[in-house]
Amino acid sequence: MKFAETTIPPQAGTARPPKSIAASQLAKLVDLGIALSAEHDRSALHQRILKAAREFTNADGGSLYLLNGDESELHFRIMENDTLQRYVVDGNQQEYPFPPVPLYLVDGSPNHENIASHVALTGETINIVDAYAADGFDFSGTRRFDAATGYRSQSFLTVPLKSARGRVLGVLQLINARREDGTVIPFDPMIEPLITALTSQSAVALENRRLLQSQRDLIDSFVRILAQGIDAKSPHTGAHCERVPVLAKMLAQAAVDQKNGPFADFSLSEQEWYELDLAAWLHDIGKIVTPEHVVEKATKLETIHNRIHEVRTRFEVLLRDAEIDMLRRQLAGEDHAICEADFAARRDELRAQFELVAQSNIGSENLDLSTIVAIRDIATQAWQRNFDRTAGLSWAESSRMTSEEAAILSQPGAEPLLSDRQDQVYNHVNNGEIYNLSIPRGTLTPEERTIINDHVVLTQDMLEQLPFPPGLRNVPAIAGNHHEKMDGSGYPRGLRGEDMGALEKIMVIADIFEALTAVDRPYKKPKMLSECIDILGKMRDDNKIDSDLFELFLTSGAYRVYGDTYLRPDQRDDVDIRHYLRNA
């Protein structure tokens, strides 16, 4: 196949620029290189490249194509044409003019029929005087475009975008060079080195941006994998790390959109949006080292398993002992009716005692002092152990006993029904049965609450060790301060409202609301939407959360949008937000 010449002789219609103009062009090229390296917006970068090439060549139009990820196709990115008054970028589905250009045909052979794919494959610059008269390339698509628009595509300059390593990243195609009076002329071969230099600078800028984007994509993927791992670690907090970013960005967007009121001047740069997104995904990273059995502790006696089964077995032993005692007394000649009445009374007593212990284990109600005293009285009852309690223990369990204790426990003996033993205290947690059953509210001991709360400290410590670039230096604070309160009663730093930025306060509300509305927590029933808003309202009244953000959460409708998306239908009741508005 014969291709059009890559250079053409000077034409009557072309003019070579004087040296002074060439010098000015070189100066503009240097300035452009600096501008391209500083441009971070993808669309703006594409526009700069095409605009500069058109200015250098006085081209009526042009297009920019970039190779896709597997380098099998050229994808359209931007097109400009002065005569047609058309400016189209990728993503505009209504005006998207060009399908991808395959680099290889159906049979796998290189696609040298299309001029853009040929340039991408060969790395050559192709200068066409007149597309309608050129041999070697298929311009049928160009002819169809002209027929549909009334345009006349004539001169073409198609240049590869080569990186410093010679890798082709895309293709720049310029159409219809013009004189000052608008007459279409061929592209001057003398301008090709300048355009080649421009495309080389452009390729470097594009490659640098791709490298930065790939690094960002890697960080984002790593962050999401960590968050998904934390969510997967505990099915009872599943999707928390995924939903908090949704809520945080909803509330932040509502603040940005507010035209009047406390957030009328609030705005976020692209970098600040990214900062919020990263922080929201990483806000619970410290939970990666929080013990699962503490996070998932659904009952007071739960450690790795719910120890109520062991306690129930002891009650069963006591009941069996009472029955054996009744039978022995009857065999000894005592009155059968009296023996059976005593047994029935003891059975009823044990059942009532176990019911009290079992109900207390759930932790759904506040324990009063009389219940705690009753639990301690129940605990003093003895049951007979006949087997070696040191048998089958791990090394860690055995190490928590002294040799004297082990010697005693290896022999049969009486044990209390419930106990707080020294060997039940380990890893800074007291797993004593009486101690845990006496928790006034909920299922967690103070030590376990500290362990869970410490995930925030761990989050801060872990994130502060990461070398965040200047634009992301606030990620540790935004992520790590989501348990602080406006009145200074939060943790771990006891910050007050004036010590926190807007994004930190947004994170506080997002974290609380997601936890309130979640349907998969083992320690609470799913709450109605109105209940969750009422709890937030009381927290606002107690100066725990930011009042302006709370009201924005309501008036913007963000709470309802989130509820309709993530809550079960039976949770989505009506909320009269007027009861909570102070700024109305």
Phi and psi in degrees as a GROMACS rama.xvg file:
@    title "Ramachandran Plot"
@    xaxis  label "Phi"
@    yaxis  label "Psi"
@TYPE xy
-95.219  128.095  LYS-2
-102.546  157.527  PHE-3
-63.16  152.026  ALA-4
-62.8057  143.375  GLU-5
-81.5289  -13.1323  THR-6
-133.317  156.25  THR-7
-132.752  151.784  ILE-8
-69.9331  158.169  PRO-9
-57.343  136.852  PRO-10
-104.075  164.207  GLN-11
-64.6037  -29.0216  ALA-12
-87.4582  -4.32269  GLY-13
-100.227  148.937  THR-14
-128.618  132.28  ALA-15
-84.9872  131.523  ARG-16
-70.2641  144.823  PRO-17
-62.3383  162.875  PRO-18
-60.5173  -34.267  LYS-19
-63.8202  -39.9982  SER-20
-67.954  -41.0808  ILE-21
-59.1656  -40.0151  ALA-22
-63.6114  -39.7  ALA-23
-67.4958  -34.7201  SER-24
-65.7806  -39.869  GLN-25
-63.3966  -40.0175  LEU-26
-63.4028  -40.7285  ALA-27
-65.7899  -35.0615  LYS-28
-64.0111  -41.1476  LEU-29
-63.4755  -46.4562  VAL-30
-61.4047  -38.9876  ASP-31
-65.3693  -40.9471  LEU-32
-58.4876  -40.9256  GLY-33
-65.3301  -42.665  ILE-34
-65.5149  -40.6348  ALA-35
-64.0811  -40.6214  LEU-36
-68.2617  -23.73  SER-37
-91.566  -10.8717  ALA-38
-82.0677  125.296  GLU-39
-106.372  -17.1925  HIS-40
-82.4057  125.937  ASP-41
-61.6038  -50.247  ARG-42
-62.8467  -40.1344  SER-43
-64.8833  -36.3689  ALA-44
-64.4206  -45.0682  LEU-45
-60.4226  -42.1175  HIS-46
-64.4664  -42.068  GLN-47
-60.1415  -43.836  ARG-48
-61.7943  -50.4777  ILE-49
-67.4721  -41.2205  LEU-50
-62.392  -43.4195  LYS-51
-64.3039  -42.8478  ALA-52
-63.4946  -39.4539  ALA-53
-68.4323  -37.9156  ARG-54
-65.7545  -41.7677  GLU-55
-63.6185  -34.3737  PHE-56
-106.416  -2.84103  THR-57
51.5045  45.3971  ASN-58
-81.7399  142.231  ALA-59
-70.1138  -31.6401  ASP-60
-155.12  177.51  GLY-61
-177.706  163.675  GLY-62
-139.262  153.099  SER-63
-124.281  128.378  LEU-64
-120.265  143.938  TYR-65
-125.585  147.117  LEU-66
-68.7894  144.34  LEU-67
-78.2614  -178.256  ASN-68
-60.0632  -42.4934  GLY-69
-93.3592  10.7449  ASP-70
55.2476  41.7654  GLU-71
-107.904  -15.7615  SER-72
-143.744  153.818  GLU-73
-97.5399  125.204  LEU-74
-106.165  131.329  HIS-75
-61.5709  138.012  PHE-76
-122.901  -40.8669  ARG-77
-158.891  146.356  ILE-78
-141.543  136.339  MET-79
-131.34  143.568  GLU-80
-152.348  117.85  ASN-81
-68.4208  -45.7463  ASP-82
-60.7373  -44.1219  THR-83
-82.569  -6.76675  LEU-84
51.746  48.8557  GLN-85
-121.766  134.087  ARG-86
-137.256  113.391  TYR-87
-127.98  134.553  VAL-88
-119.083  159.421  VAL-89
-63.456  148.033  ASP-90
98.4021  -17.4488  GLY-91
-87.2203  93.8153  ASN-92
-66.513  -26.9177  GLN-93
-73.5321  -33.0451  GLN-94
-112.745  7.31433  GLU-95
-60.3572  111.732  TYR-96
-92.9934  -23.1983  PRO-97
-128.138  132.979  PHE-98
-77.1262  167.631  PRO-99
-60.0677  149.772  PRO-100
-101.949  114.03  VAL-101
-72.3233  139.222  PRO-102
-82.4305  -16.5319  LEU-103
-133.117  143.926  TYR-104
-78.4631  176.308  LEU-105
-58.9768  -35.1548  VAL-106
-81.7505  2.6147  ASP-107
90.6954  -4.55613  GLY-108
-78.5646  153.694  SER-109
-61.4152  142.15  PRO-110
-91.138  90.5752  ASN-111
-96.7102  4.20238  HIS-112
-75.8863  -37.6303  GLU-113
-87.2477  134.349  ASN-114
-65.6253  -37.2714  ILE-115
-67.6977  -44.1135  ALA-116
-67.4884  -34.9897  SER-117
-62.331  -44.9733  HIS-118
-63.9445  -39.4963  VAL-119
-65.4018  -36.4605  ALA-120
-75.9924  -37.9998  LEU-121
-97.2662  -24.4378  THR-122
76.852  12.1507  GLY-123
-90.0963  154.599  GLU-124
-93.3955  131.842  THR-125
-117.243  125.67  ILE-126
-115.336  112.771  ASN-127
-107.715  127.508  ILE-128
-73.2495  -47.8926  VAL-129
-146.458  115.818  ASP-130
-61.1086  -30.9247  ALA-131
-74.5052  -17.8179  TYR-132
-110.451  -2.92468  ALA-133
-78.6029  143.805  ALA-134
-102.269  152.442  ASP-135
99.4898  -17.4878  GLY-136
-126.55  151.829  PHE-137
-91.427  107.49  ASP-138
-105.072  23.1941  PHE-139
-63.2624  -36.8689  SER-140
-63.7701  -38.1704  GLY-141
-64.083  -41.7606  THR-142
-63.6734  -41.1336  ARG-143
-63.7497  -40.3906  ARG-144
-62.2361  -44.5437  PHE-145
-63.2071  -42.1468  ASP-146
-63.4367  -35.4602  ALA-147
-77.4158  -28.2374  ALA-148
-108.868  -13.5512  THR-149
79.955  11.6378  GLY-150
-87.2533  163.401  TYR-151
-127.163  102.13  ARG-152
-80.6943  122.988  SER-153
-122.822  -82.0223  GLN-154
-85.6315  140.496  SER-155
-129.244  136.587  PHE-156
-127.138  112.876  LEU-157
-115.096  119.154  THR-158
-125.8  135.286  VAL-159
-77.7941  147.954  PRO-160
-96.9803  103.652  LEU-161
-105.319  135.424  LYS-162
-76.8903  175.864  SER-163
-62.6302  -23.0143  ALA-164
-92.3508  6.96573  ARG-165
84.1808  7.54155  GLY-166
-83.4326  129.592  ARG-167
-78.9299  124.807  VAL-168
-102.305  -21.9762  LEU-169
-178.418  -167.426  GLY-170
-138.873  135.138  VAL-171
-108.027  125.637  LEU-172
-122.243  121.039  GLN-173
-106.713  143.892  LEU-174
-126.859  132.84  ILE-175
59.7972  81.1538  ASN-176
-64.5126  148.526  ALA-177
-131.547  149.608  ARG-178
-75.7374  178.469  ARG-179
-63.8997  -29.737  GLU-180
-84.5148  1.49796  ASP-181
95.5262  -4.84873  GLY-182
-66.3118  134.142  THR-183
-76.1892  132.848  VAL-184
-136.027  167.027  ILE-185
-69.2727  159.766  PRO-186
-76.5906  128.531  PHE-187
-66.3522  124.377  ASP-188
-57.1605  -26.0744  PRO-189
-67.5812  -19.0793  MET-190
-87.5928  -12.4117  ILE-191
-58.6131  -44.0262  GLU-192
-59.2647  -35.8137  PRO-193
-66.9683  -42.5566  LEU-194
-68.7247  -36.6029  ILE-195
-62.0816  -42.2028  THR-196
-63.2539  -40.591  ALA-197
-62.0875  -46.8176  LEU-198
-67.1886  -31.1566  THR-199
-65.1971  -45.1344  SER-200
-61.2672  -40.4346  GLN-201
-64.1485  -41.5888  SER-202
-63.4708  -39.8304  ALA-203
-62.3994  -44.3107  VAL-204
-63.535  -42.5701  ALA-205
-64.8555  -42.0524  LEU-206
-66.5562  -40.0568  GLU-207
-62.0973  -41.085  ASN-208
-66.4398  -38.6751  ARG-209
-63.9012  -40.6207  ARG-210
-63.4137  -43.8428  LEU-211
-63.0318  -41.2449  LEU-212
-66.3618  -39.178  GLN-213
-66.1441  -36.9647  SER-214
-65.1679  -41.2905  GLN-215
-65.2686  -41.2793  ARG-216
-62.3215  -39.1585  ASP-217
-63.8992  -45.0205  LEU-218
-61.6385  -45.9174  ILE-219
-60.1689  -44.1243  ASP-220
-64.3799  -41.4824  SER-221
-64.1512  -42.6644  PHE-222
-62.5911  -44.0987  VAL-223
-68.3979  -35.3624  ARG-224
-64.3386  -41.43  ILE-225
-60.908  -46.4336  LEU-226
-63.612  -42.0819  ALA-227
-65.4718  -34.5195  GLN-228
-65.1246  -39.8593  GLY-229
-65.7186  -43.4617  ILE-230
-64.5297  -40.4128  ASP-231
-70.5872  -26.4741  ALA-232
-60.9365  -36.1834  LYS-233
-128.348  107.236  SER-234
-62.7069  -19.2786  PRO-235
-78.1683  -13.7554  HIS-236
-119.218  22.7646  THR-237
-54.8202  136.699  GLY-238
71.5458  3.35445  ALA-239
-60.8184  -46.6279  HIS-240
-67.611  -21.2074  CYS-241
-86.0969  -32.179  GLU-242
-86.0609  -30.2205  ARG-243
-59.9568  -42.6593  VAL-244
-59.4388  -35.9257  PRO-245
-62.3042  -48.5098  VAL-246
-63.9822  -44.3466  LEU-247
-61.0901  -43.3687  ALA-248
-72.346  -31.0795  LYS-249
-60.9057  -48.1436  MET-250
-69.7463  -38.5567  LEU-251
-63.9005  -40.4506  ALA-252
-65.2131  -37.8742  GLN-253
-62.1028  -38.2849  ALA-254
-67.1068  -41.4336  ALA-255
-64.3522  -37.261  VAL-256
-77.7443  -15.8677  ASP-257
-68.8332  125.055  GLN-258
-95.3341  -26.3886  LYS-259
-132.472  148.341  ASN-260
111.191  -165.926  GLY-261
-59.9799  -25.8811  PRO-262
-111.584  23.154  PHE-263
-60.2403  -32.0443  ALA-264
-101.924  8.43842  ASP-265
-80.4681  134.881  PHE-266
-150.94  159.952  SER-267
-131.775  132.849  LEU-268
-76.8353  168.468  SER-269
-57.9449  -38.5091  GLU-270
-67.6133  -37.4439  GLN-271
-69.8308  -34.976  GLU-272
-61.9445  -42.9814  TRP-273
-65.4948  -38.0252  TYR-274
-60.3682  -45.7269  GLU-275
-63.3221  -43.3627  LEU-276
-61.4516  -48.2406  ASP-277
-60.9378  -45.4592  LEU-278
-62.6498  -40.4106  ALA-279
-65.4401  -40.1434  ALA-280
-69.5122  -29.6865  TRP-281
-97.6712  2.37022  LEU-282
-63.5516  -22.8395  HIS-283
-115.591  24.8467  ASP-284
-61.1223  -26.6678  ILE-285
-63.435  -21.4248  GLY-286
-68.3143  -9.76476  LYS-287
-63.0513  -22.9415  ILE-288
-109.903  3.6655  VAL-289
-78.4684  128.84  THR-290
-56.8608  134.692  PRO-291
-60.7036  -41.1214  GLU-292
-68.5244  -17.5625  HIS-293
-83.725  -46.059  VAL-294
-60.5204  -38.569  VAL-295
-97.5636  12.8142  GLU-296
-63.9844  103.131  LYS-297
-91.9812  -21.2421  ALA-298
-133.189  164.372  THR-299
-67.6221  -33.15  LYS-300
-90.077  4.65387  LEU-301
-78.1051  131.267  GLU-302
-119.365  -103.386  THR-303
-78.46  -29.1259  ILE-304
-137.101  170.447  HIS-305
-82.528  112.359  ASN-306
-77.8194  4.71997  ARG-307
-61.3496  -25.9363  ILE-308
-66.8935  -38.8877  HIS-309
-65.4757  -43.6962  GLU-310
-64.1351  -41.5815  VAL-311
-62.0714  -37.8845  ARG-312
-62.1298  -37.1943  THR-313
-66.793  -39.0529  ARG-314
-63.1576  -38.0549  PHE-315
-61.9298  -39.3766  GLU-316
-63.3859  -44.4224  VAL-317
-63.5547  -39.4403  LEU-318
-66.2916  -41.0981  LEU-319
-64.0913  -39.9375  ARG-320
-62.2551  -39.0526  ASP-321
-65.5969  -38.8031  ALA-322
-67.2096  -41.4713  GLU-323
-62.7471  -41.3187  ILE-324
-61.8201  -40.3112  ASP-325
-61.5248  -45.9359  MET-326
-66.0003  -39.0107  LEU-327
-63.8706  -42.2164  ARG-328
-63.5909  -39.3442  ARG-329
-65.9584  -40.6642  GLN-330
-64.8775  -28.7053  LEU-331
-78.8138  -3.93064  ALA-332
104.419  2.68049  GLY-333
-72.1285  161.732  GLU-334
-62.232  125.925  ASP-335
-61.5291  -41.3559  HIS-336
-64.4163  -40.9617  ALA-337
-65.2576  -42.5843  ILE-338
-62.6159  -42.3033  CYS-339
-68.2374  -35.7467  GLU-340
-66.0379  -41.1214  ALA-341
-63.6557  -40.5278  ASP-342
-65.0359  -43.203  PHE-343
-61.8625  -39.9001  ALA-344
-65.501  -41.8357  ALA-345
-66.8358  -38.8749  ARG-346
-62.2743  -44.8965  ARG-347
-63.9641  -37.4038  ASP-348
-64.8075  -46.2525  GLU-349
-64.6627  -39.4828  LEU-350
-62.8517  -42.7555  ARG-351
-65.0417  -40.1092  ALA-352
-65.5857  -43.2654  GLN-353
-66.4473  -38.095  PHE-354
-60.765  -39.7814  GLU-355
-64.9303  -45.0075  LEU-356
-64.4334  -44.9748  VAL-357
-64.0058  -41.8986  ALA-358
-66.9253  -39.5073  GLN-359
-64.3118  -31.5193  SER-360
-65.2199  -28.5839  ASN-361
-67.5561  -38.6222  ILE-362
77.8023  19.107  GLY-363
-85.3884  -14.361  SER-364
-126.833  155.069  GLU-365
-68.7231  136.803  ASN-366
-90.5292  128.355  LEU-367
-88.0009  172.38  ASP-368
-63.5562  -36.7889  LEU-369
-64.3053  -35.7068  SER-370
-68.4315  -40.9906  THR-371
-63.7248  -40.6948  ILE-372
-62.9462  -41.7598  VAL-373
-62.7654  -39.4934  ALA-374
-62.4084  -41.3269  ILE-375
-67.1863  -34.9333  ARG-376
-67.8745  -42.7826  ASP-377
-60.0396  -37.7085  ILE-378
-63.5344  -24.799  ALA-379
-75.1294  -14.511  THR-380
-64.5761  144.238  GLN-381
-103.39  145.979  ALA-382
-130.497  152.041  TRP-383
-89.9485  121.314  GLN-384
-99.8478  132.829  ARG-385
-114.318  -6.95115  ASN-386
-114.095  159.619  PHE-387
-65.4556  116.408  ASP-388
-80.6204  -6.71674  ARG-389
-94.6627  -6.29452  THR-390
-76.0329  139.699  ALA-391
78.2071  10.0775  GLY-392
-83.769  151.383  LEU-393
-73.481  168.217  SER-394
-61.4945  -39.0968  TRP-395
-64.3282  -41.359  ALA-396
-66.2824  -42.4544  GLU-397
-64.8029  -34.8186  SER-398
-68.3958  -16.4692  SER-399
-84.382  -0.322393  ARG-400
-111.523  144.37  MET-401
-77.1854  163.136  THR-402
-63.4771  -33.4587  SER-403
-66.8374  -43.4404  GLU-404
-63.8327  -42.3488  GLU-405
-61.861  -38.9938  ALA-406
-64.0637  -40.0564  ALA-407
-69.4269  -44.063  ILE-408
-72.8757  -16.0893  LEU-409
-77.1536  -12.9483  SER-410
-103.69  152.615  GLN-411
-57.6514  149.726  PRO-412
-177.911  169.846  GLY-413
-86.0822  140.905  ALA-414
-129.651  150.097  GLU-415
-67.938  152.548  PRO-416
-61.2123  -41.1839  LEU-417
-127.905  146.917  LEU-418
-144.722  157.595  SER-419
-120.32  91.8931  ASP-420
-95.2532  155.653  ARG-421
-65.02  -34.2304  GLN-422
-73.2993  -6.89723  ASP-423
-86.7498  -2.67822  GLN-424
-103.823  113.793  VAL-425
-159.259  157.964  TYR-426
52.5519  38.0735  ASN-427
64.1549  21.1487  HIS-428
-126.55  133.306  VAL-429
-94.6058  109.998  ASN-430
-96.7562  15.5462  ASN-431
-55.0768  141.436  GLY-432
-70.0783  -46.3571  GLU-433
-63.776  -43.6605  ILE-434
-58.729  -45.1454  TYR-435
-72.9716  -40.5567  ASN-436
-66.5336  -18.8894  LEU-437
-90.7987  6.91614  SER-438
-59.3645  124.349  ILE-439
-64.1508  -37.1136  PRO-440
-148.614  135.11  ARG-441
79.7984  -161.847  GLY-442
-118.909  -5.87593  THR-443
-100.787  138.367  LEU-444
-78.45  165.545  THR-445
-56.5179  -37.7773  PRO-446
-64.6977  -40.8114  GLU-447
-68.8499  -36.4893  GLU-448
-62.2246  -38.9379  ARG-449
-63.2105  -40.9138  THR-450
-61.3935  -44.8501  ILE-451
-67.4575  -43.3117  ILE-452
-63.256  -30.4621  ASN-453
-66.1918  -12.1197  ASP-454
-62.211  -27.2038  HIS-455
-71.067  -42.3931  VAL-456
-61.4571  -44.2223  VAL-457
-63.7377  -39.2887  LEU-458
-58.6853  -48.0623  THR-459
-63.1948  -44.8172  GLN-460
-62.2884  -43.509  ASP-461
-66.6056  -44.0267  MET-462
-71.7335  -33.6949  LEU-463
-69.1085  -16.7736  GLU-464
-83.044  -12.8076  GLN-465
-83.6258  137.899  LEU-466
-81.3992  69.7597  PRO-467
-63.2856  138.821  PHE-468
-67.2852  167.047  PRO-469
-51.8109  -39.2778  PRO-470
-72.779  -6.93838  GLY-471
-123.411  18.7604  LEU-472
-66.1683  -18.6769  ARG-473
-88.5942  -0.665209  ASN-474
-57.5783  -46.7802  VAL-475
-59.742  -38.7215  PRO-476
-70.5142  -45.3831  ALA-477
-63.1578  -42.2731  ILE-478
-74.872  -38.5773  ALA-479
-88.9711  -6.84201  GLY-480
-107.4  21.6318  ASN-481
-77.3435  -3.01521  HIS-482
-111.016  12.5103  HIS-483
-80.6964  160.339  GLU-484
-128.363  153.871  LYS-485
-60.0349  -31.1052  MET-486
-91.2024  4.80021  ASP-487
86.5051  6.71494  GLY-488
-90.4056  1.94984  SER-489
-81.464  -171.842  GLY-490
-140.498  159.79  TYR-491
-93.2357  -9.1696  PRO-492
-100.271  -9.31784  ARG-493
63.5441  36.6083  GLY-494
-69.391  152.055  LEU-495
-103.495  171.937  ARG-496
-54.9933  -41.1107  GLY-497
-70.4869  -13.5734  GLU-498
-89.486  -6.21777  ASP-499
-115.853  148.847  MET-500
-85.5043  172.448  GLY-501
-61.3853  -39.0333  ALA-502
-68.5169  -33.866  LEU-503
-66.1345  -40.8195  GLU-504
-68.0209  -34.5612  LYS-505
-62.2177  -42.9406  ILE-506
-62.4037  -37.1587  MET-507
-58.9357  -50.2135  VAL-508
-66.5379  -41.8607  ILE-509
-61.3187  -43.9184  ALA-510
-65.0001  -44.05  ASP-511
-65.8303  -47.1828  ILE-512
-65.904  -38.4926  PHE-513
-62.9723  -42.5825  GLU-514
-65.7448  -38.1818  ALA-515
-66.53  -40.0914  LEU-516
-86.8023  -10.9366  THR-517
-61.1354  144.126  ALA-518
-103.78  -1.31247  VAL-519
-117.091  25.5998  ASP-520
-87.9587  133.509  ARG-521
-75.1168  -15.0328  PRO-522
-101.995  5.02045  TYR-523
-156.308  154.385  LYS-524
-79.3107  152.188  LYS-525
-59.094  135.416  PRO-526
-96.416  150.838  LYS-527
-69.8982  154.622  MET-528
-57.9097  -40.8735  LEU-529
-64.5664  -34.8576  SER-530
-64.7274  -42.401  GLU-531
-64.6477  -42.9814  CYS-532
-65.7565  -38.054  ILE-533
-64.2937  -39.4585  ASP-534
-63.8333  -44.0291  ILE-535
-61.55  -39.258  LEU-536
-61.4131  -41.6546  GLY-537
-67.3918  -35.6792  LYS-538
-66.204  -36.9785  MET-539
-64.4798  -43.7032  ARG-540
-62.5143  -31.6638  ASP-541
-88.162  8.15644  ASP-542
61.1808  41.2231  ASN-543
-95.7537  -34.0514  LYS-544
-123.474  162.132  ILE-545
-68.5068  125.166  ASP-546
-66.7307  -43.1678  SER-547
-64.1509  -41.7683  ASP-548
-68.6072  -36.736  LEU-549
-61.9656  -45.6869  PHE-550
-68.3462  -35.5176  GLU-551
-64.1695  -38.168  LEU-552
-57.1878  -37.2391  PHE-553
-80.8001  -52.8775  LEU-554
-68.0813  -27.7419  THR-555
-76.6473  -15.7989  SER-556
80.7028  7.73239  GLY-557
-60.5292  -37.7755  ALA-558
-61.4077  -38.793  TYR-559
-73.6791  -40.9116  ARG-560
-60.6582  -45.0909  VAL-561
-64.4223  -44.6018  TYR-562
-60.9494  -42.4139  GLY-563
-66.3993  -24.233  ASP-564
-90.4765  -40.5831  THR-565
-114.242  -13.6487  TYR-566
-92.6648  155.389  LEU-567
-69.1645  152.646  ARG-568
-55.466  -35.6163  PRO-569
-75.6007  -4.81349  ASP-570
-94.5164  -17.206  GLN-571
-87.2733  67.8027  ARG-572
-86.2203  174.411  ASP-573
-76.741  147.048  ASP-574
-127.414  123.785  VAL-575
-90.8837  96.2807  ASP-576
-71.625  -13.5033  ILE-577
-60.7455  -26.9887  ARG-578
-67.2852  -18.0482  HIS-579
-110.929  -2.30779  TYR-580
-91.286  126.706  LEU-581
-103.37  -27.7074  ARG-582
-91.18  0.982586  ASN-583
